[in-house]
């Protein structure tokens, strides 16, 4: 009786496996590539100066902060060792 129950279980498993589509048939399409470089936003301040805003991760924080500066100020920061 036990072997009969095992045989039924194996047969049921084989039927289910045969009825389902193969998992290895075709891989799903990969997600679209993401941009490696973060996009900087350009805005105009109240004096008419163009500012470039970037998301900056501060040490000790997991949340990036928007930091805006002129192109010359960003060049100064990069010369001092700032990396985005």
Backbone bond lengths (Angstrom), bond angles and torsions (degrees), N, CA, C in turn:
res aa  C-N    CA-C-N  psi(-1)  N-CA   C-N-CA  omega(-1)  CA-C   N-CA-C  phi
1 X - - - 1.439 - - 1.529 111.03 -
2 X 1.335 117.71 -40.08 1.456 122.28 179.34 1.520 110.86 -65.51
3 X 1.317 117.47 -42.01 1.465 120.28 179.17 1.520 110.68 -66.92
4 X 1.330 116.63 -32.46 1.458 120.31 177.89 1.532 110.32 -66.34
5 X 1.347 117.31 -40.01 1.464 122.82 178.64 1.539 110.19 -66.60
6 X 1.327 117.04 -40.83 1.476 121.55 178.23 1.523 109.81 -64.28
7 X 1.321 116.41 -42.40 1.462 120.47 179.51 1.528 110.85 -62.55
8 X 1.344 117.91 -41.95 1.463 121.52 177.75 1.529 110.88 -62.81
9 X 1.318 115.83 -42.45 1.466 120.53 -179.79 1.525 110.61 -64.27
10 X 1.325 117.19 -43.99 1.461 120.57 178.57 1.523 111.23 -63.90
11 X 1.318 117.37 -41.95 1.457 121.87 179.30 1.523 110.49 -63.55
12 X 1.327 116.80 -43.12 1.467 120.47 178.34 1.524 110.76 -62.73
13 X 1.322 117.06 -41.86 1.463 120.93 178.65 1.519 111.97 -63.57
14 X 1.331 116.02 -39.88 1.463 119.91 179.86 1.527 110.63 -67.63
15 X 1.351 117.57 -38.50 1.462 120.67 178.12 1.525 111.54 -65.70
16 X 1.318 116.50 -41.05 1.465 120.41 178.49 1.526 110.05 -64.90
17 X 1.329 116.97 -43.05 1.463 120.62 -179.98 1.522 111.17 -64.58
18 X 1.313 117.13 -36.08 1.458 120.32 -179.99 1.523 111.46 -73.11
19 X 1.317 117.59 -29.12 1.455 121.58 -176.90 1.526 112.73 -80.82
20 X 1.325 118.03 -23.77 1.465 120.64 -178.40 1.519 109.77 -87.00
21 X 1.330 117.53 147.27 1.462 119.53 178.17 1.525 110.40 -66.35
22 X 1.295 114.32 151.88 1.458 119.92 -178.28 1.517 110.44 -66.17
23 X 1.308 117.02 135.73 1.465 121.18 178.98 1.519 111.68 -72.99
24 X 1.315 117.01 -26.52 1.458 120.22 -177.42 1.520 112.33 -96.04
25 X 1.322 118.72 12.28 1.458 121.45 -176.24 1.521 110.86 -60.23
26 X 1.300 118.48 -63.25 1.458 121.76 178.29 1.516 108.43 -143.56
27 X 1.316 116.83 133.21 1.462 118.46 178.28 1.528 110.21 -69.42
28 X 1.297 115.44 150.74 1.459 120.00 177.43 1.516 109.30 -66.09
29 X 1.315 116.02 152.64 1.461 119.00 -179.57 1.529 109.16 -66.16
30 X 1.331 117.27 140.96 1.465 119.66 -178.66 1.522 110.54 -68.81
31 X 1.327 117.24 154.64 1.463 119.30 177.96 1.518 109.81 -66.56
32 X 1.320 116.98 156.04 1.461 118.87 -179.79 1.524 110.69 -62.05
33 X 1.325 117.89 146.13 1.463 119.63 -178.38 1.526 111.15 -64.83
34 X 1.311 115.50 143.87 1.457 120.21 177.78 1.518 108.91 -97.89
35 X 1.285 115.42 156.18 1.461 119.69 179.43 1.519 108.91 -76.85
36 X 1.330 115.81 129.10 1.456 120.13 -178.59 1.530 110.55 -72.90
37 X 1.309 116.87 -38.31 1.453 121.12 -177.85 1.524 109.48 -90.08
38 X 1.307 116.87 136.13 1.453 121.26 179.92 1.522 109.24 -73.53
39 X 1.323 114.73 142.87 1.453 120.64 178.74 1.532 109.97 -77.99
40 X 1.310 116.12 133.65 1.456 120.86 175.58 1.526 108.15 -97.57
41 X 1.320 116.41 140.12 1.460 120.86 178.26 1.519 108.58 -96.99
42 X 1.332 116.14 140.13 1.452 120.71 176.51 1.509 108.33 -107.93
43 X 1.333 115.65 129.31 1.460 121.10 179.04 1.519 108.75 -133.35
44 X 1.313 116.31 166.23 1.472 123.06 176.59 1.522 107.40 -113.40
45 X 1.348 116.83 126.72 1.469 119.27 179.41 1.524 110.32 -81.36
46 X 1.339 116.83 -178.10 1.463 121.35 -175.32 1.528 113.23 -65.49
47 X 1.334 118.31 -20.25 1.461 121.85 179.05 1.526 112.03 -92.01
48 X 1.332 117.95 0.46 1.458 121.14 179.32 1.523 113.33 88.95
49 X 1.325 117.70 6.90 1.466 120.99 179.17 1.525 110.21 -83.56
50 X 1.329 115.74 139.86 1.466 120.28 177.90 1.525 108.89 -80.31
51 X 1.327 116.25 129.57 1.458 122.03 178.65 1.523 109.14 -119.02
52 X 1.315 116.16 146.40 1.457 122.33 175.88 1.515 107.08 -109.75
53 X 1.344 116.06 122.35 1.465 121.29 -178.88 1.518 109.33 -105.43
54 X 1.328 115.87 130.11 1.462 122.32 178.55 1.521 108.62 -128.26
55 X 1.335 116.22 153.17 1.460 121.06 174.00 1.525 107.35 -85.30
56 X 1.331 116.08 122.77 1.461 122.42 -176.31 1.520 108.48 -118.08
57 X 1.339 116.12 131.65 1.470 120.59 175.26 1.522 108.14 -91.33
58 X 1.313 115.49 118.18 1.452 120.52 178.84 1.520 109.36 -84.18
59 X 1.308 116.72 147.85 1.455 121.05 178.69 1.523 109.74 -60.03
60 X 1.329 115.62 130.13 1.457 120.95 179.15 1.517 113.84 88.54
61 X 1.332 118.14 1.95 1.448 121.18 -179.98 1.515 109.87 -125.21
62 X 1.320 116.13 141.66 1.459 120.67 176.62 1.523 111.61 -92.53
63 X 1.319 116.53 -14.32 1.457 121.33 -176.24 1.530 109.22 -98.43
64 X 1.338 117.78 121.12 1.461 119.40 177.93 1.529 110.68 -69.97
65 X 1.330 115.34 149.24 1.462 121.73 -178.22 1.523 108.41 -116.72
66 X 1.334 117.39 137.45 1.459 120.51 175.81 1.524 108.92 -71.13
67 X 1.327 115.73 127.08 1.454 121.71 177.81 1.520 107.35 -125.08
68 X 1.337 116.30 126.27 1.460 121.36 -178.13 1.522 109.73 -113.86
69 X 1.328 115.29 137.05 1.469 121.04 177.95 1.525 107.53 -156.16
70 X 1.327 115.47 162.88 1.466 119.45 177.43 1.523 109.03 -75.66
71 X 1.325 116.30 166.74 1.462 120.63 -179.99 1.525 110.62 -59.49
72 X 1.330 117.66 -38.74 1.467 121.16 179.00 1.528 110.99 -65.71
73 X 1.333 117.08 -39.70 1.462 120.44 178.81 1.530 111.10 -66.49
74 X 1.350 117.67 -38.56 1.465 120.17 176.89 1.520 110.68 -64.12
75 X 1.353 116.81 -38.86 1.478 119.79 177.81 1.523 110.49 -63.45
76 X 1.344 117.19 -40.31 1.467 120.99 176.94 1.525 111.13 -62.07
77 X 1.337 116.03 -45.26 1.462 120.13 179.83 1.532 110.87 -61.97
78 X 1.328 117.02 -41.39 1.463 120.46 179.46 1.523 110.99 -66.92
79 X 1.340 117.23 -34.96 1.460 120.93 177.95 1.533 110.38 -67.20
80 X 1.340 116.46 -31.02 1.467 120.70 179.06 1.531 112.65 -80.79
81 X 1.327 116.59 -5.55 1.468 118.75 176.89 1.505 114.56 112.40
82 X 1.314 118.62 5.49 1.467 120.63 178.41 1.521 108.77 -70.24
83 X 1.356 115.76 135.12 1.477 121.82 174.74 1.504 108.10 -126.10
84 X 1.357 116.64 137.75 1.475 118.43 174.58 1.476 111.03 -102.10
